[in-house]
């Protein structure tokens, strides 16, 4: 960060296969294997890790304070361990602050979920307040449908443009070996898929998948001693919307704009359009369009045009084809760090914007600026 | 409530559910809102600071965080500002006449499709249901835009307000066993064998088996069978009754180190005079498993009915 002499870097990361159902393993099996891979890639032993921060959902896990049951397999035995009941990118934010504050030099951030083990909409229903919003049927699909309807009503954007965004996401995910059961779709196929919450279809709403991701962050001094290319955290920000959809500005994600603005200030005012690529989260194609606009990659209602611009948006395919709830944003960070550190063939980008979101109707937002 | 399922194309899994009963405390605004719906009146709140009326009524203004001012009755008519349709019906945002924020509610399309910009009006359940659903939803309307300003309502008598709502959640799960617990339960169910896994680093045998030794954080990679005899590491005589209890008090809850294991297994000790449990049992007391009849076993640790002291 610009105000500190010491910086923080992502030094290694690992991602499990993202599958509609990992029905042959438990959460702890998925987590321990992924953590082990991240440690192997970093060169660290678990005993070098000062703090473990994990992100998941008790409701999705089917047990209360589930980190208590998982922490041994997370490598957190007798360590400082903290749970962030939010997307893993918020956990990464915690880790960066922890290191900048001098409380840790090596941090392990884990995010995971197995939505296949429960009825996913129950998770979203439990987020909605039980008096005014839950009884009338608010869940992920309804919130995303209303947001999409507001976006299309309030701008010149079209359903066809949203279908193009989804088609592009699926096509890219089909080329991403980490995303299982993904194939390329045309915009026509997206529009022809069953309507789930109008104007959104099955293929334009994010697909929940099981998966785990682990990221190792260190202080600058340590990062420079390692063999790998450090990916520097040059900015970060976060903000939240009101829990009430009715209190939010229709057709845009103001909290995402605030989070992006915060990250930009820390990153020395670096313009969104000057990044090599962006890895963003979304629960629908309309949400992705609004995120692209909130980050400053396109004018309001003009997200579709940004996909032809200089900033590559979601080279991994993004969250529409693979949404491991609670881990989706940290997966974006893994994808970005992989590309920036030269672990992906043909990628020469030197900077990336990373975005996470959580809650109903994308209530929470976190934005990171990464550079090499 | 809990059972094991398997199928040709599905890995064995544990089907279970969390039943979560709640008594939700409404607070003033929610209780007044729900009470007034019973009279066919929709109430909102007016924030003097923001000069803004929102509906449903709120205790605090979402914009400025200040106390809401007057509780006001608003018109039951308005315009749809957003709508989405799902298999369960339509939900929309409705801007009621004279209000400054939308209301999220059900859109009733039984009389025809509703679009953004359409006029709608409230429909009520035949009898109050004690929740926001006393207001059943909003149906198409030919009403003109009302110019009646929201009007402050009389204070509702405290005894008319429901302070709490009885509520419950039922959350079903289908948990994968994974390779370690799967093998453990297979061995338990098929032949009453208890498995652990050995850490190649510290040589500890971990029961139940797991992929990584928590202390060394290295892969275990080897299953080891342990005995169904062991020693008490700790125990407590439970007299208290609580929800979710599977045995009737008094009973003994114990940590048992099985012979060949390095970790403690949590189970019950019985087969003794419970009134004399603390005299009969001690730390280090040798115990052995008492298995259920084969016909009653289902491949879980419950197949062991309890542990009993081994006579010296």
Interface residues (C-beta under 8 A of the other chain):
Chain A: X22 X23 X24 X25 X26 X28 X29 X32 X33 X36 X45 X46 X47 X59 X62 X72 X73 X75 X77 X114 X116 X117 X118 X119 X122 X126 X130 X131 X132 X133 X135 X136 X137 X138 X141 X142 X145 X146 X148 X149 X150 X153 X195 X196 X197 X198 X199 X200 X242 X244 X245 X246 X247 X250
Chain B: X10 X11 X13 X16 X18 X22 X24 X26 X30 X54 X56 X62 X63 X81 X82 X83 X84 X85 X86 X87 X88 X89 X91 X92 X93 X101 X102 X103 X104 X105 X106 X116 X131 X132 X133 X165 X167 X169 X171 X172 X173 X174 X175 X176 X177 X178 X179 X180 X181 X210 X211 X212 X214 X215 X217 X219
